[in-house]
Amino acid sequence: YFFLLSKLGILNLQGCKGYKKGFYIDVGANYGVTINNTLYFEKYNDWTGINIEPIRSVYEKLLVNRPNNININCAVCNNDGIADFIQNSNYTEVLSGLAENYDARHITRISTENKQHNCCSETIKVRTKKIETICDEYNIYHVNYMSIDVEGAEASEKHGILMIRLPKINKKRQTKLKVRSR
């Protein structure tokens, strides 16, 4: 998404211009190219990060598209375990998400769009992890940018983010965690 908007000249990334070697976490990374908020940083600013995508077939494409990152196949929520996940096909695929977070209006929208575009939905089981767990597993103590696109669960993810344990660091070198959800 950033990559496309910056190519079209629609997005001004002056705040990040020149900042090299940053670190991001992209929750709901999709294929890692289109509809994505972190490719710009990787391609132009030499950043690395963690991409998280729960849909197995999409995750497999993410591995090919973003091989220089840590790519994880799971959903992010406020607990580690297994959860029901509504996986949509084709046109509505990007509207997939954890069943517990779906609002009735979202279900109605997906049902309508599935009919219009001859798509379908199915409920599957996916592995879930907290952001804190992922950061602990990969020894992540500093995040410059976090993108969250998790179809209705953005608010609960923000609460989970506040629980990330970061070590004390020199205040002059401290970078604020920037959270952007769509």
N, C-alpha and C positions, 0 to 999 in steps of 0.2 A: 504494500500500500504506500509506504513512504517512498520506496524506490520508484514506483509508477508516478506518484505525484511530483517527486523531485525532477524526474525526466520531463514531465509536462510543464514544469516551471510553476506549478500551483503551490508547492510547499516550500516555505523558507526555513532552512535548517541552520540559520546563522548561529544559533546557540550551541550547535554541535560541530560547526565548521572548524576543522583543525584539531579537534580533540581526538587523539589517536589511542589505540590499544584499550578501548573501553570494554566493558562486559555487560551483556544483557541477558534477560530471561524472557522468552517469548512463549506465553501460555496460549495454546490454540494456534500453533504456528502454521497449520495447514500444510501446503506443499513446500513452503519456504521461499516461494518466489512471488506469485500473485497473491493478492490480499494478505500482504505481509508487512510488518512494521520494522523489521530488523535487518533485512537484506542490504539496505542502503549503508548502514553502519559497518557491516562486514565488508562490503565491496569497496567503499570509498574511504573508510576511516580505520581499517585494519582491526576491527573489533572482533571478538569471539563471544560465544555465549552458549546458552542452553535453549534448545527448541523442544517444546513439549506438544505432542499431538496424540490424541486417543484413538483415532480411526486407523486401524492396522494398514489398510491399503494406501491411505494418504501418508502415513508414517513411512512406509517403504519408499515412496517417492521423495519424501523429505530427506531420507538417508542419501539418496543420489544427488539431490539438489544442494544440500548443505553439509557436505562431508567433513568440513573443518570445524564443526561444532559438536557439542554434546547433544545428541538427539535421543529423546526418551518417549517411549510409547506408553502413555498413561493419561488419565484425566487428573486434574488438580482440584482438590477440595479440602475441606477442613479435617479430613481423617485419612489414614492409610488403610487400604483394604480393597474391597470389590464393590462396585455399584452398578445399578441399571443405567444404561446409556441409550438414548434414542438416536439411532444412526439413520440418517436420511440419504437418499440416493440422488445422484446427478444434480439437477438444478438446485435442490434444497439441501444438498450435502453440507454446505457451510452453516446451516441452521441446526446441525446436530448438537446434542449436549446431554448433560446428566439429567435423567428423568426427574429427580427431586427438585430441580431448579426451574422446570418449565412452568410458565404462567399459562393459564387457560387461553389467553389471547394468542400466545405463541403457538399453542397446539392448533388453534383454529386457523391461524395463518398458514402453518405447515400443511394442514389438511387441504386447504384451498389451493395452495401452490402445487402440492403433489397431484391433485386432480387436473389442474391446468397444464402441467408439464409432464404428465404421465410418469411420475416418480413414486417412490414408496418409502415407508419408514419401518424399521424393526427395532425392537428393544434387545440389546445385547448386554453382556456383562463385561465391564472393563476394570482394570486395575486402577486404583486411585492412590495419590500421594499428596501430602501437604507440601507446600513450598519449603517449609522448614526442613522437612525430611530430605528433599532433593538437595538443598544447600548443604546439609550435613554430609550426605553421601559423597558429594563432589568437593567438599571443603571450600565452599563459596562463602566469602566473608565481605565481599564488596560487589555491589550491583549498581551500575550507572543508569540503567534504563530497564524498565519492565513493561512489556506489552501484554495485556490480558484481553482475550477475545474468547469468552467461554459461554456464550448464549444464555444470558440470564443469571449467571452466578458471579458476575463481576464484583458485586457488593460483598459477598461472602469471601471472595478471594482477597479483597483489600483487607478484611479483618485478619485473615490468615497471614498476610504479608507483615503486618505489624508484629507478628510473633517471631520473625526471623531474628536469630541471635547473631549480632555482629560484634566483633571484638572492639575494645577501645582503641581508637587511632588518633593520631595527631590532628587536632581540630583544624589546622591550616590546610591539611591535605584531605579533609573529609569531603566527600561528594554526596549530595543529597540524592536519595532514591526518588526517581521520577516515575510515577505511575500514570499510565495512560490507558484507559479502556475505551473501547468503541461501543 
